[in-house]
Amino acid sequence: MKFDLLLKNGTVYFDGDFIKADIGINGEKISAIIAPGSSVESLETVDIAGKYVIPGLIDTHVHMREPGFTHKEDITTATQAAAAGGVTLAVDMPNVKPSTNTYELTIEHKKLAASKAVVDFNHWIGPPADLSEVDKIMSENVIGIKVFMMNDTKRSYPHMPELGILSYGHLYEIFQACKRNNAIIAVHPHNQELFEWIEKRYFWEKGLTKPEDYCNALRYGDSIVYDTAFAALFILARSAGVKLNLLHLNTYLGVKMAEWFANQGVDLSCEMNPAHFFITLDDVKKRGPYVLGTLTPPKDQEALWSVAQSKDLPFTAFWGTDHAPHHIDEKEIGWTDMWKAAGGAPYIQDYLSLFLNEASKGRITLKRIVELGCEIPARRFGFWPRKGCIRVGSDADLAVLDLEKVRIITKEQGYSRAGYNPFEGREVKGVPVHTIVRGSFVMKDEKVIGKPGYGKFIPASR
C-alpha cells in the first residue's frame, strides 16, 4: 500500500472505541486504518505516538461577520480560529450586511466564503420575505433556515430587525414553509415582549444597567424569558411537524421540556453552547462585557452537564459554539450599560480544550466529546458519513490531540480578530496540535498554516 500521508502510532477513535492504529490518506479521503507498524509507503509520514486522533469537530453556530462587519471578524480569521481549535467544518450565520436571506444572496455568500475559508463550511440562511423562496434556497444544499426571536434594544446589532421574527403567526408560517421543503429550522429563542417589560420596569427605571444587571434581567423569574420561548417553539414545531434545531438550550426546565417533547415524537435537536457550561458569576464580576452574552446559573449549568454526562442522551443534543466576536471598542461601554454593548465573544478556538480539560478530571469521557462535537451534528445536519467519523472513504478530517499538554488560554494566542478571550487565564490540559481538512494540514504543530480559499462548501443532504 502507498499513501500520500501516513499518520502512524496514534490512538484513533474508530467505530466508538479508541484503538492503536495508523491512518493512511490518499488525496482528500481516508484510504486505510491499519495496525501500527504495517509495512507501507507514504509520501509524508507523521509520527503521532502518544497522541489521540478524533474526527474534526463540526461547529454549526459560527458568526463570521462577513460581509459588513469585518472590523469584528471575517471569514478567514474565523476559520483560522476554527482550525486552531480542531474544527474542520464551520457553519456561519446570516446576520451580516446585507443579511443573507434571499436566494441571490445565498449564491453570493457561498462564493465569498469559497474564496476566503481555511476550513470547510456551510451556511444558515435567514427567512426570506417571500417564503416561496425557501425551496430555491434549500436547492443550494445549505444546512437550513435560521430565525431570531428577538430584536436588540439600545443597540442595532447583532439581532437585526430584518431577521427578528417577533410574531408567533409569522414564525408558524416559516415553520410550515420549512416543513414543505424538508428544511431544518434553527431558532434563537427569546420572548421579546416579556423581556422588554422586565428590562424597563425592573432594571432601567431603577438605573440597573451593569453587566450583572443584564444577566439578572435575562434570568429574571427563574429564566422565564428563555423558558416561555422554549415552550412556544416546541409546541409550534409539534404542530407544524418541522425539524426544529433549538439554539442556546440553557435552563434546567428547558432540558426537561426537550426530553418530554422528544419522547412525544417531535423532530428536535438542541444546541448547547460551551460558554453555558463554563462562564460563572465570578467571571461576569471580573470581566464584565468581555464574557457576555449571558450567564448560566449553577442549577442550569448542572442540567446541561447532566445531559452531557448521561449514559444515553435524553434527546438529540450537541455543541455549537455561538462564536460571536466583537471589537473591543464595542464592549467597553458595557461596564456602565451592558444593553448598549454588543453581546457575544470568540469561542471556537478554545472550546475543545475546555472540554478536554474536564475529561482529564473525569467529568466527561473523550467518547462523549466526539459524539457531541462530531458525530451527532454530522448525522443531524446531513454531513454523515462524509464528515464526523474516521472510516475508510470519509473525508480525512482529523484533529490530533495531546491530552497531556497544559497551556494557559490568552488572547495573544487567538486567531480571531476580536482581540480578547472570555476564558483568559484559564489553565487547560488537552490541546489540539494538528488539524487536517480533507487530507491537508490546516494546523500543524499548533500553528495554523491553511490558506484562505482552501475550505470547500460541503452540501448538507436532506
Legacy VTK file of the C-alpha trace (Angstrom):
# vtk DataFile Version 3.0
C-alpha trace
ASCII
DATASET POLYDATA
POINTS 462 float
0.000 0.000 0.000
1.103 3.552 -0.733
-0.302 6.757 0.722
0.057 10.474 0.287
0.071 10.905 4.073
0.528 8.376 6.865
-0.239 9.187 10.489
1.426 6.464 12.489
1.320 5.197 16.069
-1.733 7.185 17.142
-4.649 6.232 19.353
-7.545 6.563 16.941
-11.280 6.934 17.536
-12.800 4.203 15.371
-16.319 2.823 15.489
-16.975 4.046 19.036
-13.678 2.983 20.607
-10.087 4.136 20.775
-7.602 1.799 19.118
-3.913 1.867 18.304
-3.712 2.379 14.559
-2.058 4.052 11.599
-4.181 6.127 9.231
-3.395 6.153 5.527
-4.675 9.089 3.466
-4.803 9.497 -0.300
-5.975 12.779 -1.719
-8.884 14.046 0.392
-10.015 10.677 1.744
-9.090 8.145 4.391
-7.793 5.105 2.498
-6.858 2.748 5.309
-6.938 2.258 9.058
-4.274 -0.324 9.731
-2.274 -1.911 12.524
0.634 0.196 13.800
3.900 -0.584 12.113
2.360 -2.070 8.968
4.759 -2.121 6.040
3.543 0.690 3.765
4.952 3.546 1.724
3.942 7.176 2.012
4.977 10.486 0.542
4.771 12.034 4.012
4.805 10.275 7.369
3.997 11.925 10.679
4.663 10.019 13.883
1.941 10.855 16.411
2.935 8.407 19.128
1.259 9.314 22.390
-1.388 11.425 20.623
-5.105 10.790 20.157
-6.922 11.203 16.863
-10.587 12.159 16.667
-12.752 13.323 13.772
-12.539 17.020 13.058
-15.154 18.934 15.004
-18.252 20.371 13.355
-19.394 23.743 14.661
-22.826 24.678 13.317
-23.005 28.104 15.002
-20.264 30.486 13.893
-20.686 34.229 13.367
-18.030 35.075 10.800
-19.299 38.687 10.476
-18.563 38.978 6.759
-19.713 40.889 4.785
-20.435 44.133 6.571
-18.807 43.741 9.978
-15.223 42.758 9.234
-13.892 45.038 11.961
-15.190 42.326 14.321
-14.172 39.192 12.387
-14.027 37.878 8.844
-14.339 34.509 7.158
-10.594 33.924 7.100
-9.911 34.826 10.742
-12.940 32.866 11.956
-11.886 29.749 10.072
-8.279 30.152 11.172
-9.553 30.131 14.749
-11.612 27.067 13.845
-8.531 25.279 12.524
-6.628 26.155 15.700
-9.436 24.575 17.724
-9.668 21.291 15.820
-12.789 22.356 13.900
-12.845 21.203 10.275
-16.376 22.266 9.261
-17.872 25.595 10.341
-21.385 26.849 9.560
-21.876 30.606 9.539
-24.881 32.737 10.371
-26.955 35.152 8.253
-26.776 38.284 10.416
-24.291 40.050 8.184
-24.768 43.094 5.943
-26.648 42.619 3.739
-28.389 39.844 5.656
-28.187 36.517 3.858
-31.912 35.919 3.421
-32.551 35.619 -0.308
-31.628 33.110 -2.992
-29.353 35.585 -4.765
-27.518 36.489 -1.565
-27.132 32.803 -0.750
-25.290 32.292 -4.058
-23.102 35.335 -3.440
-22.302 34.263 0.102
-21.218 30.791 -0.957
-18.837 32.326 -3.495
-17.417 34.744 -0.937
-16.771 32.009 1.621
-15.160 29.774 -1.001
-12.571 32.492 -1.662
-11.682 33.045 1.983
-12.339 29.977 4.176
-9.475 27.956 5.632
-11.701 25.034 6.719
-14.826 23.587 5.121
-18.102 25.418 5.552
-21.855 25.663 5.047
-24.419 28.383 5.774
-27.591 29.118 7.689
-29.863 31.393 5.671
-32.286 33.931 7.144
-36.025 33.665 6.448
-36.843 35.220 3.058
-39.600 37.815 2.869
-41.242 35.629 0.224
-41.474 32.202 1.851
-41.931 30.507 -1.508
-38.216 31.223 -1.955
-37.302 28.663 0.720
-37.445 25.969 -1.970
-34.820 27.691 -4.147
-32.624 28.475 -1.143
-32.646 24.869 0.014
-31.800 23.692 -3.513
-28.350 25.148 -2.804
-27.825 22.415 -0.182
-27.431 24.848 2.688
-27.919 23.497 6.191
-31.257 25.238 6.843
-33.125 28.409 7.789
-32.170 30.493 10.836
-34.568 32.722 12.788
-34.014 35.114 15.700
-36.977 35.597 18.050
-35.620 38.954 19.128
-34.546 42.456 18.209
-31.956 44.343 20.194
-32.866 47.225 22.469
-30.407 50.135 22.885
-28.322 48.712 20.014
-28.908 47.610 16.429
-26.646 44.568 16.205
-26.278 41.550 16.320
-30.062 40.902 16.376
-31.193 42.811 13.314
-34.798 43.791 12.564
-34.933 42.035 9.184
-34.052 38.710 10.820
-36.075 39.141 14.024
-39.402 37.285 13.941
-41.482 38.529 16.866
-44.901 37.256 15.770
-45.877 33.670 16.559
-48.078 33.708 13.461
-45.169 34.712 11.226
-42.916 32.175 12.941
-45.505 29.440 12.399
-45.696 30.287 8.689
-41.905 29.982 8.456
-42.117 26.599 10.209
-44.730 25.477 7.676
-42.586 26.629 4.748
-39.617 24.720 6.136
-41.787 21.637 6.618
-42.956 21.787 2.984
-39.327 21.875 1.847
-37.950 19.371 4.384
-35.709 22.108 5.767
-34.344 22.277 9.298
-35.318 25.479 11.106
-32.845 26.820 13.685
-34.243 29.316 16.172
-32.646 31.685 18.657
-35.230 31.536 21.489
-36.390 34.722 23.166
-39.582 36.294 24.499
-39.225 39.853 23.230
-42.378 41.320 24.766
-41.649 39.816 28.174
-38.003 40.858 28.166
-38.823 44.452 27.209
-41.289 44.610 30.114
-38.720 43.171 32.532
-35.777 45.300 31.435
-37.688 48.581 31.523
-39.792 48.061 34.651
-37.365 46.221 36.895
-33.965 47.420 35.669
-33.792 50.582 33.565
-36.246 52.542 35.704
-34.027 51.719 38.685
-30.782 52.592 36.918
-29.634 48.965 36.845
-27.668 48.558 33.618
-24.313 46.997 34.528
-23.175 43.543 33.338
-24.549 41.693 36.358
-27.875 43.522 35.975
-28.077 42.440 32.336
-27.550 38.821 33.375
-30.198 39.111 36.065
-32.684 40.560 33.589
-32.230 37.674 31.181
-32.640 35.232 34.063
-35.461 37.117 35.791
-38.178 34.973 37.348
-36.154 31.763 37.043
-35.352 32.272 33.352
-38.898 32.905 32.143
-37.643 34.779 29.072
-35.943 31.619 27.848
-38.394 29.007 29.125
-41.501 30.624 27.660
-39.691 30.777 24.304
-38.575 27.141 24.548
-42.131 26.017 25.281
-43.585 28.015 22.390
-41.029 26.645 19.933
-41.572 23.037 20.927
-45.356 23.433 20.659
-45.177 25.193 17.278
-42.746 22.560 15.964
-45.039 19.764 17.092
-47.978 21.344 15.286
-46.060 22.139 12.095
-44.202 18.823 12.023
-40.989 20.677 11.209
-37.430 19.658 12.040
-36.528 22.049 14.854
-32.985 22.910 15.855
-33.335 24.772 19.154
-30.364 27.046 19.745
-28.958 28.021 23.149
-30.561 25.375 25.378
-29.553 26.734 28.779
-32.102 26.035 31.551
-32.983 23.037 33.670
-36.641 23.376 32.678
-35.644 23.616 29.027
-33.846 20.290 29.378
-36.957 18.695 30.852
-39.149 20.142 28.106
-36.804 18.951 25.377
-36.860 15.423 26.741
-40.662 15.409 27.034
-41.296 16.731 23.523
-38.681 14.393 22.029
-40.491 11.488 23.679
-43.715 12.746 22.074
-42.135 12.378 18.659
-41.194 15.994 17.904
-38.255 16.019 15.480
-35.953 18.212 17.530
-32.315 18.786 18.278
-30.862 21.075 20.923
-27.661 23.030 20.645
-25.709 23.526 23.857
-23.170 26.368 23.880
-19.834 25.716 25.632
-19.995 29.139 27.317
-23.102 27.986 29.195
-21.029 25.182 30.718
-18.163 27.372 31.885
-18.937 31.078 32.388
-19.808 31.859 36.010
-20.955 34.870 38.012
-17.352 35.359 39.164
-16.334 35.714 35.510
-19.022 38.351 34.983
-17.883 40.296 38.044
-14.245 40.190 36.943
-14.509 40.601 33.170
-17.951 42.066 32.639
-18.862 42.655 28.979
-15.966 40.519 27.757
-17.705 37.306 28.845
-21.256 38.344 27.882
-23.656 37.168 26.199
-25.401 35.652 29.063
-24.777 33.954 32.360
-25.949 30.436 33.190
-26.891 29.919 36.870
-25.421 26.859 38.650
-28.584 24.720 38.536
-28.891 25.344 34.819
-25.221 24.554 34.237
-25.685 21.304 36.125
-28.667 20.451 33.942
-26.504 20.845 30.836
-23.762 18.751 32.377
-26.325 16.079 33.229
-27.208 15.856 29.539
-23.561 15.677 28.510
-22.809 13.032 31.128
-25.882 10.853 30.653
-25.324 7.258 29.593
-27.891 7.646 26.834
-28.658 11.168 25.650
-32.288 12.043 26.531
-32.715 13.848 23.178
-30.562 14.834 20.204
-28.040 17.265 21.689
-24.701 18.590 20.515
-22.299 21.506 20.910
-22.364 24.660 18.805
-20.121 27.461 19.982
-22.042 30.614 19.044
-18.636 32.060 18.224
-19.617 35.736 18.182
-16.674 38.172 18.281
-16.981 41.938 18.507
-14.469 44.768 18.524
-13.114 45.796 21.913
-14.499 49.315 21.458
-17.989 47.813 21.214
-17.508 46.052 24.550
-16.147 48.762 26.831
-19.437 50.645 27.123
-20.894 47.530 28.743
-19.234 48.314 32.056
-21.798 51.082 32.538
-24.636 49.905 30.263
-24.470 46.301 29.059
-27.592 46.799 26.951
-25.568 49.127 24.718
-22.652 46.718 24.381
-22.526 44.078 21.680
-23.254 40.652 23.159
-21.049 37.692 22.299
-17.422 36.579 22.354
-14.940 34.379 20.464
-15.268 30.715 21.475
-14.382 28.428 18.578
-10.648 28.163 19.198
-10.740 27.050 22.827
-13.915 25.047 23.472
-12.372 21.678 22.645
-9.540 22.287 25.114
-12.029 23.312 27.807
-13.859 20.005 27.463
-10.629 18.011 27.178
-9.602 19.588 30.456
-12.843 18.346 32.033
-12.188 14.902 30.554
-8.774 14.888 32.262
-10.650 15.319 35.560
-13.145 12.569 34.785
-16.158 14.847 34.323
-16.834 13.754 30.738
-15.488 10.992 28.528
-13.471 11.526 25.393
-16.012 9.400 23.542
-18.834 11.746 24.551
-16.767 14.733 23.372
-16.583 13.066 19.955
-20.316 12.363 19.979
-21.359 15.902 20.917
-18.723 17.646 18.836
-18.548 15.476 15.714
-20.902 12.545 15.238
-24.252 13.993 16.282
-24.022 17.253 14.283
-22.791 15.297 11.254
-25.780 12.954 11.430
-28.369 15.599 12.279
-27.417 18.044 9.541
-26.678 15.710 6.641
-22.871 15.575 6.586
-22.527 11.934 7.712
-20.585 9.812 6.814
-18.513 12.204 4.727
-17.816 14.137 7.903
-17.912 13.383 11.630
-16.230 9.972 11.634
-12.959 8.193 10.940
-13.611 5.460 8.419
-12.343 4.391 5.018
-13.919 6.567 2.333
-14.731 9.507 4.618
-13.065 12.867 4.235
-9.740 12.903 6.044
-10.894 15.499 8.587
-8.903 14.866 11.740
-7.929 16.550 14.997
-4.761 15.211 16.620
-4.728 15.795 20.371
-2.033 15.979 23.020
-4.002 15.073 26.127
-1.048 15.706 28.434
-0.128 19.172 27.251
-1.056 22.057 29.552
-1.480 25.617 28.367
-2.889 28.904 29.615
-5.560 30.454 27.413
-4.619 34.002 26.403
-5.910 36.477 23.858
-2.453 36.630 22.275
-2.839 33.028 21.099
-6.117 33.773 19.372
-6.633 33.920 15.630
-9.932 35.759 15.987
-9.884 39.446 15.167
-11.696 40.212 18.443
-8.546 40.795 20.488
-9.973 39.421 23.740
-10.837 35.998 25.126
-13.674 35.187 27.540
-11.591 32.360 29.021
-8.471 34.485 29.514
-6.095 32.992 32.088
-7.708 29.564 32.373
-5.363 26.595 32.509
-6.384 23.671 30.336
-4.962 20.189 29.940
-5.524 18.808 26.462
-4.663 20.630 23.242
-5.238 20.024 19.518
-1.788 20.025 17.919
-2.667 19.163 14.312
-5.836 19.772 12.314
-6.288 18.086 8.938
-9.040 19.017 6.465
-9.573 16.669 3.531
-6.080 15.256 3.816
-4.166 18.519 4.184
-2.802 20.119 7.334
-4.503 23.412 8.113
-2.815 23.449 11.516
0.494 21.727 12.176
2.359 21.768 15.472
-0.201 24.262 16.833
0.414 26.747 14.022
-2.338 27.460 11.501
-0.898 27.013 8.015
-4.062 26.586 5.940
-4.534 29.067 3.119
-7.656 31.174 2.548
-9.692 29.588 -0.202
-8.779 26.007 0.722
-12.077 25.435 2.518
-14.920 23.985 0.462
-18.680 24.296 0.679
-19.933 20.923 1.936
-23.506 20.184 0.829
-25.960 19.195 3.547
-28.120 16.260 2.489
-31.822 16.197 3.414
LINES 1 463
462 0 1 2 3 4 5 6 7 8 9 10 11 12 13 14 15 16 17 18 19 20 21 22 23 24 25 26 27 28 29 30 31 32 33 34 35 36 37 38 39 40 41 42 43 44 45 46 47 48 49 50 51 52 53 54 55 56 57 58 59 60 61 62 63 64 65 66 67 68 69 70 71 72 73 74 75 76 77 78 79 80 81 82 83 84 85 86 87 88 89 90 91 92 93 94 95 96 97 98 99 100 101 102 103 104 105 106 107 108 109 110 111 112 113 114 115 116 117 118 119 120 121 122 123 124 125 126 127 128 129 130 131 132 133 134 135 136 137 138 139 140 141 142 143 144 145 146 147 148 149 150 151 152 153 154 155 156 157 158 159 160 161 162 163 164 165 166 167 168 169 170 171 172 173 174 175 176 177 178 179 180 181 182 183 184 185 186 187 188 189 190 191 192 193 194 195 196 197 198 199 200 201 202 203 204 205 206 207 208 209 210 211 212 213 214 215 216 217 218 219 220 221 222 223 224 225 226 227 228 229 230 231 232 233 234 235 236 237 238 239 240 241 242 243 244 245 246 247 248 249 250 251 252 253 254 255 256 257 258 259 260 261 262 263 264 265 266 267 268 269 270 271 272 273 274 275 276 277 278 279 280 281 282 283 284 285 286 287 288 289 290 291 292 293 294 295 296 297 298 299 300 301 302 303 304 305 306 307 308 309 310 311 312 313 314 315 316 317 318 319 320 321 322 323 324 325 326 327 328 329 330 331 332 333 334 335 336 337 338 339 340 341 342 343 344 345 346 347 348 349 350 351 352 353 354 355 356 357 358 359 360 361 362 363 364 365 366 367 368 369 370 371 372 373 374 375 376 377 378 379 380 381 382 383 384 385 386 387 388 389 390 391 392 393 394 395 396 397 398 399 400 401 402 403 404 405 406 407 408 409 410 411 412 413 414 415 416 417 418 419 420 421 422 423 424 425 426 427 428 429 430 431 432 433 434 435 436 437 438 439 440 441 442 443 444 445 446 447 448 449 450 451 452 453 454 455 456 457 458 459 460 461
